[in-house]
Amino acid sequence: MSSPTGLRSCSRTVLLFALSGFLAGFIGPMVLSPDSNIGPIIGILFSGPAGTLLGAIACVLARLAPRVFGTAVLRGLAAALALVTLYFCLPEPRAVESVLDAEIADCREPLALYPESLRRWEEALARAPQARPLPDWRQQALHSVEDFEALAVTVHVVRSRVVFEKRRPWDRGERFAGPWSEFATADRTYFVPAASGTCAAWQTRARALYWPVRDESDPPIRPAPIWPPVDAAGFLSLQEIGPVPARIQALLQ
């Protein structure tokens, strides 16, 4: 029969491991990755229960081999559990930019895209009866597209390269370029300012690197106050592309 002293010792061992795993998994994500949506889930669902199980195993080992698994060793193992948990709480780099190696496949006036975009938005509205579009959203969108000083350029993407941003405490904000990813076939349509040239000039361009323009001041996800959108770029689902900035060119070397 187990003695009360042995039971108390075993309980303390299980509690030590359970708390080590739970606290590391509960607090770690909030400190190391505050913008993550996992929050304390790691501690509650994974490292806490795992710590309890490991604590029970450690208790058995300490009873079988007390000279090997002494108090110092058990504390060291609990600390190792916490460190391993914290390691898995470290955030992965996130994609923040991209570079396209592409050929120009087509160029059109934005107004040519209006009928297809209108059909797509009407189908989306039919699937969302709870939506409350502007009463004259079609007319507003049409006027925006007519006044849009841009060209709709379709590019055939040969390959692309993503720029990542590190998010660990000691290298947060540092950026690096991932490897090139090859595409079998990928045609995407963007817009370019009308001042960048005519469609005839764009269609004669050689294969080059392009950058989907991203405003660094924008939040990762921008709420849509009006749906369907009536601004030209939003209604046509077009993002701007341009030449690759020097700050990104330096990462591609």
C-alpha positions in Angstrom: 0.0 0.0 0.0 1.3 3.4 -0.8 2.2 5.6 2.1 0.7 9.1 2.5 4.2 10.5 2.1 4.6 8.7 -1.3 1.2 9.9 -2.4 2.0 13.5 -1.5 5.3 13.3 -3.3 3.7 11.8 -6.4 1.0 14.5 -6.3 3.6 17.2 -6.2 5.5 15.7 -9.1 2.3 15.5 -11.3 1.4 19.1 -10.3 4.9 20.3 -11.1 4.7 18.9 -14.7 1.1 19.8 -15.2 1.7 23.5 -14.2 4.9 23.7 -16.2 3.1 22.5 -19.3 -0.1 24.5 -18.7 1.6 27.8 -17.9 4.0 27.6 -20.8 1.2 26.8 -23.2 -1.2 29.3 -21.7 1.1 32.4 -21.3 3.6 31.6 -24.0 1.4 32.2 -27.1 0.1 35.5 -25.6 3.6 36.8 -25.1 5.5 35.3 -28.0 2.7 35.5 -30.6 0.2 38.2 -29.5 -1.4 38.4 -32.9 -2.1 34.7 -33.1 -5.6 33.3 -32.7 -4.5 30.2 -30.8 -4.1 32.2 -27.5 -4.0 29.9 -24.5 -5.4 26.9 -26.4 -2.0 25.1 -26.4 -1.9 25.1 -22.6 -5.5 24.1 -22.1 -5.8 21.3 -24.7 -2.2 20.1 -25.3 0.7 21.0 -23.0 -1.4 21.0 -19.8 -2.8 17.5 -20.3 0.5 16.3 -21.7 2.3 17.6 -18.6 -0.1 15.8 -16.3 0.6 12.5 -18.2 4.3 13.1 -18.1 4.1 13.9 -14.4 2.4 10.6 -13.7 5.1 8.8 -15.7 7.8 10.8 -13.9 6.2 9.8 -10.6 6.4 6.1 -11.4 10.1 6.5 -12.6 10.9 8.3 -9.4 9.4 5.5 -7.3 11.3 2.8 -9.3 14.6 4.6 -9.5 14.8 7.3 -6.8 18.5 7.7 -7.1 18.3 8.5 -10.8 15.1 10.5 -10.8 15.7 12.7 -7.8 14.1 16.1 -7.1 16.7 18.0 -9.2 16.2 15.8 -12.2 12.4 16.0 -12.0 12.6 19.8 -11.8 14.9 19.8 -14.8 12.6 17.6 -16.8 9.7 19.9 -15.9 11.7 22.9 -17.1 12.5 21.1 -20.3 8.8 20.5 -20.9 8.2 24.2 -20.4 11.0 25.1 -22.8 9.8 22.7 -25.5 6.3 24.0 -25.2 7.5 27.6 -25.5 9.5 26.6 -28.6 6.3 25.3 -30.3 4.6 28.6 -29.3 7.1 30.6 -31.3 5.3 32.2 -34.3 6.1 31.1 -37.9 7.2 33.8 -40.4 4.2 35.4 -42.2 3.9 36.2 -45.8 3.9 40.0 -46.4 5.0 40.6 -50.0 5.2 38.8 -53.2 7.1 39.1 -56.5 5.8 37.8 -59.8 8.0 36.7 -62.7 5.5 37.1 -65.5 4.7 37.9 -69.1 2.0 40.2 -70.3 -0.9 38.2 -71.7 -3.5 40.8 -72.3 -4.4 44.5 -71.7 -7.9 46.0 -71.8 -9.8 49.1 -70.6 -11.4 48.5 -67.2 -14.8 49.1 -68.7 -14.5 45.8 -70.6 -14.5 44.0 -67.3 -17.7 45.6 -66.0 -20.2 43.0 -67.4 -18.4 40.0 -66.0 -17.8 41.7 -62.6 -21.5 42.7 -62.4 -22.6 39.1 -63.1 -20.2 37.9 -60.4 -21.5 40.3 -57.8 -25.1 39.7 -58.6 -24.5 35.9 -58.1 -22.8 36.7 -54.8 -25.8 38.8 -53.7 -28.1 35.9 -54.6 -26.2 33.7 -52.2 -26.3 36.3 -49.4 -30.0 37.4 -48.9 -29.0 39.1 -45.7 -26.8 41.6 -47.5 -27.9 45.2 -47.8 -26.3 46.7 -50.9 -26.6 50.4 -51.8 -29.8 51.0 -53.7 -27.9 52.3 -56.8 -24.8 50.2 -56.4 -24.7 49.1 -60.0 -24.8 52.7 -61.3 -22.2 53.9 -58.8 -19.9 51.1 -59.7 -20.4 51.8 -63.4 -19.5 55.5 -62.9 -16.4 54.5 -60.9 -15.2 52.1 -63.6 -15.8 54.7 -66.3 -13.7 57.2 -64.4 -11.0 54.7 -63.5 -7.7 56.1 -64.9 -6.1 52.7 -65.2 -5.6 49.7 -67.5 -6.5 46.1 -66.8 -3.4 44.0 -67.4 -3.5 40.2 -67.5 -0.2 38.6 -66.7 0.9 35.0 -67.3 2.8 34.2 -64.1 5.7 31.9 -64.8 6.9 31.8 -61.1 6.5 33.8 -58.0 8.5 34.4 -54.8 7.1 35.3 -51.4 8.7 37.7 -48.9 8.3 36.6 -45.3 8.6 38.6 -42.1 10.0 36.9 -39.0 8.0 37.3 -35.8 10.1 35.8 -33.0 11.0 38.2 -30.2 14.7 38.4 -31.2 14.3 38.8 -34.9 10.8 40.4 -35.2 10.4 42.5 -38.3 13.3 41.0 -40.2 12.4 40.0 -43.8 13.6 37.3 -46.2 12.6 36.0 -49.6 11.5 32.4 -49.9 12.4 30.2 -52.9 10.8 30.7 -56.4 7.6 28.7 -56.9 7.0 27.5 -60.4 3.6 27.7 -62.0 2.2 25.5 -64.8 -0.4 28.0 -65.8 -1.5 31.0 -63.9 -3.1 34.1 -65.5 -4.0 36.9 -63.2 -5.5 40.3 -63.9 -4.3 43.5 -62.2 -4.5 47.2 -62.8 -1.8 49.7 -63.7 -2.1 53.5 -63.8 -3.1 54.8 -67.2 0.0 57.0 -67.1 2.2 53.9 -67.2 1.6 53.5 -70.9 -0.9 52.4 -73.5 -2.2 48.8 -73.9 -0.2 48.5 -77.1 3.0 49.4 -75.2 2.2 47.0 -72.4 1.5 44.1 -74.7 4.9 44.4 -76.3 6.7 44.2 -72.9 9.2 41.4 -72.4 9.0 39.0 -69.4 9.8 40.9 -66.2 9.4 41.0 -62.5 6.3 42.7 -61.1 5.2 43.6 -57.6 1.6 43.5 -56.4 1.5 46.9 -54.7 0.9 46.8 -51.0 0.5 49.7 -48.6 2.6 49.0 -45.5 0.2 51.2 -43.5 -2.8 49.0 -44.2 -3.9 46.5 -41.7 -3.6 42.8 -42.7 -7.4 42.6 -43.3 -9.3 45.6 -44.2 -13.1 45.6 -43.5 -15.4 46.3 -46.4 -17.8 49.1 -45.3 -19.8 48.7 -48.5 -20.7 45.4 -50.1 -20.8 45.0 -53.0 -18.0 47.6 -53.3 -18.6 50.5 -55.7 -15.0 51.7 -56.1 -13.5 50.6 -59.4 -10.7 48.4 -58.0 -12.9 46.7 -55.5 -15.8 46.1 -57.9 -13.5 44.7 -60.6 -11.5 42.8 -57.9 -8.2 44.2 -59.2 -5.0 44.9 -57.3 -2.4 47.2 -58.6 1.0 46.0 -59.8 4.1 47.9 -60.4 7.9 47.6 -60.6 9.6 45.8 -57.7 10.8 48.3 -55.1 14.5 48.5 -54.2 13.9 47.3 -50.7 12.5 44.0 -52.1 15.0 43.8 -54.9 17.7 43.6 -52.2 16.0 40.5 -50.7 16.0 38.7 -54.0 19.7 38.7 -54.5 
